[in-house]
Amino acid sequence: MHLNTIILGAGAAGMMCAAFAGPGTLVLDHARAPGEKIRISGGGRCNFTNLHAGPENFLSQNPHFCKSALARYTQWDFIDLVNRHGIAWHEKTLGQLFCDGSAKQVIALLLSEMERAGATLWLNTSLKDLSHADGRFSLTVEREGRTERLNARNLVLATGGKSIPKMGATGLAYDIARQFGLPVTETRAGLVPFTFPEGRFAALAGVALPVRLSNARASFDEALLFTHRGLSGPAVLQLSSYWREGEEIRIDLAPDQDLYTALRDQRQAAGRRDLTTELARHLPARLVEALAPQLGLAGRLADQSDATLRALTDALHDWRLTPSGTEGYRTAEVTLGGIDTDALHARTMAAKSFPGLYAIGEAVDVTGWLGGYNFQWAWSSGHAAGTAIAGRAA
């Protein structure tokens, strides 16, 4: 088969690219169904973008790289597309937009746009060989027990990163990039829970509360969840992208309260009550109980001096911990790092040194925050490559 464009990966970025790349586009994926990450995202409702998406919400060795694609296809453009397909949606928190119904509606939207553009989708297809000669990419694939030979003028790497390997994620895009001389930055698991020595927080598993979680590079005011393995929740997932092994994290357990003033005032009104009882009015009781031995929480509130209350509340506003690690790619929502942006044109996502080769989505060293930002990068980068390919064909 002689094609104009082959896109490897039927995820968010790959299908978006196909919707704009023009005739003669074939999308290949080894999965049994397209858009599997879309399907499971947002609890099955797909957090498809964020009202506040901007360059400041993305991590990359080159923080300026994402600006062009994000500016040329914004969250408002995708919202307009969602509206045109009649998909009802709502804002949850912090600008996060979700389908009222099912994430499958977003997959159906993309498939519809691909069909309208004349793109073809092959699933259950595995790549066996890839080469390039005379300005065209040659691929050997296996599909339905048959070997197929394909060639195309353009090849788009949209296979994502290494996160959630049980869904088939691999480092294929990085291998192909290196094959054609494109450098790949260090990759790490991102948006992932922290782990601690076994049993550290077992007694607190299931307890959640709003916190301010920070390290030397970032700070997030969101929920924290204690688990049998360590810490999770939105605040933890966010900070994990800015954390390195061996680093300390800081937790303000009551970011919107002045615990010292509150306890001091309670001491005057209810001083005969236990300190832990009064503190449990501001923090989850199980958390107070677990911290009591470590912080010396004992006795009546009336017996605590100002200095003791100050030291106690300072510790609660600045609890310092050092995770032993993260849960890794097994549960990570994204992969940090990827194909080096210095090797790509920011406007088109095309390789600077290899005409016809493009890289988009999670495969590239651009990683968004939790909350719909990575889907927006998929839409924006997919649009950038797709429109560039269509223009190249013309």
Rosetta blueprint (number, residue, H / E / L):
1 M L
2 H E
3 L E
4 N E
5 T E
6 I E
7 I E
8 L E
9 G L
10 A L
11 G L
12 A H
13 A H
14 G H
15 M H
16 M H
17 C H
18 A H
19 A H
20 F H
21 A H
22 G L
23 P L
24 G L
25 T E
26 L E
27 V E
28 L E
29 D L
30 H L
31 A L
32 R L
33 A L
34 P L
35 G L
36 E H
37 K H
38 I H
39 R H
40 I H
41 S H
42 G H
43 G H
44 G H
45 R L
46 C L
47 N E
48 F E
49 T E
50 N E
51 L L
52 H L
53 A L
54 G L
55 P H
56 E H
57 N H
58 F E
59 L E
60 S L
61 Q L
62 N L
63 P L
64 H L
65 F L
66 C L
67 K H
68 S H
69 A H
70 L H
71 A H
72 R H
73 Y L
74 T L
75 Q H
76 W H
77 D H
78 F H
79 I H
80 D H
81 L H
82 V H
83 N H
84 R H
85 H L
86 G L
87 I L
88 A L
89 W E
90 H E
91 E E
92 K L
93 T L
94 L L
95 G L
96 Q E
97 L E
98 F E
99 C E
100 D L
101 G L
102 S L
103 A L
104 K H
105 Q H
106 V H
107 I H
108 A H
109 L H
110 L H
111 L H
112 S H
113 E H
114 M H
115 E H
116 R H
117 A H
118 G L
119 A L
120 T E
121 L E
122 W E
123 L L
124 N L
125 T E
126 S E
127 L E
128 K E
129 D E
130 L E
131 S E
132 H E
133 A E
134 D L
135 G L
136 R E
137 F E
138 S E
139 L E
140 T E
141 V E
142 E E
143 R E
144 E L
145 G L
146 R E
147 T E
148 E E
149 R E
150 L E
151 N E
152 A E
153 R E
154 N E
155 L E
156 V E
157 L E
158 A L
159 T L
160 G L
161 G L
162 K L
163 S L
164 I L
165 P H
166 K H
167 M H
168 G L
169 A L
170 T L
171 G L
172 L H
173 A H
174 Y H
175 D H
176 I H
177 A H
178 R H
179 Q H
180 F L
181 G L
182 L L
183 P L
184 V E
185 T L
186 E L
187 T L
188 R E
189 A E
190 G E
191 L L
192 V L
193 P L
194 F E
195 T E
196 F L
197 P L
198 E L
199 G L
200 R L
201 F L
202 A H
203 A H
204 L H
205 A L
206 G L
207 V L
208 A E
209 L E
210 P E
211 V E
212 R E
213 L E
214 S E
215 N L
216 A L
217 R L
218 A L
219 S E
220 F E
221 D E
222 E E
223 A E
224 L E
225 L E
226 F E
227 T L
228 H L
229 R L
230 G E
231 L E
232 S E
233 G L
234 P H
235 A H
236 V H
237 L H
238 Q H
239 L H
240 S H
241 S L
242 Y L
243 W L
244 R L
245 E L
246 G L
247 E L
248 E L
249 I E
250 R E
251 I E
252 D E
253 L L
254 A L
255 P L
256 D L
257 Q L
258 D L
259 L H
260 Y H
261 T H
262 A H
263 L H
264 R H
265 D H
266 Q H
267 R H
268 Q H
269 A H
270 A H
271 G L
272 R L
273 R L
274 D E
275 L H
276 T H
277 T H
278 E H
279 L H
280 A L
281 R L
282 H L
283 L L
284 P L
285 A H
286 R H
287 L H
288 V H
289 E H
290 A H
291 L H
292 A H
293 P H
294 Q H
295 L H
296 G L
297 L L
298 A L
299 G L
300 R E
301 L H
302 A H
303 D H
304 Q L
305 S L
306 D H
307 A H
308 T H
309 L H
310 R H
311 A H
312 L H
313 T H
314 D H
315 A H
316 L H
317 H H
318 D L
319 W E
320 R E
321 L E
322 T L
323 P L
324 S L
325 G E
326 T E
327 E L
328 G H
329 Y H
330 R H
331 T L
332 A L
333 E L
334 V E
335 T E
336 L E
337 G L
338 G L
339 I E
340 D L
341 T H
342 D H
343 A H
344 L E
345 H L
346 A L
347 R L
348 T L
349 M L
350 A E
351 A E
352 K L
353 S L
354 F L
355 P L
356 G L
357 L E
358 Y E
359 A E
360 I L
361 G H
362 E H
363 A H
364 V E
365 D L
366 V L
367 T E
368 G E
369 W L
370 L L
371 G L
372 G L
373 Y H
374 N H
375 F H
376 Q H
377 W H
378 A H
379 W H
380 S H
381 S H
382 G H
383 H H
384 A H
385 A H
386 G H
387 T H
388 A H
389 I H
390 A H
391 G H
392 R H
393 A H
394 A L
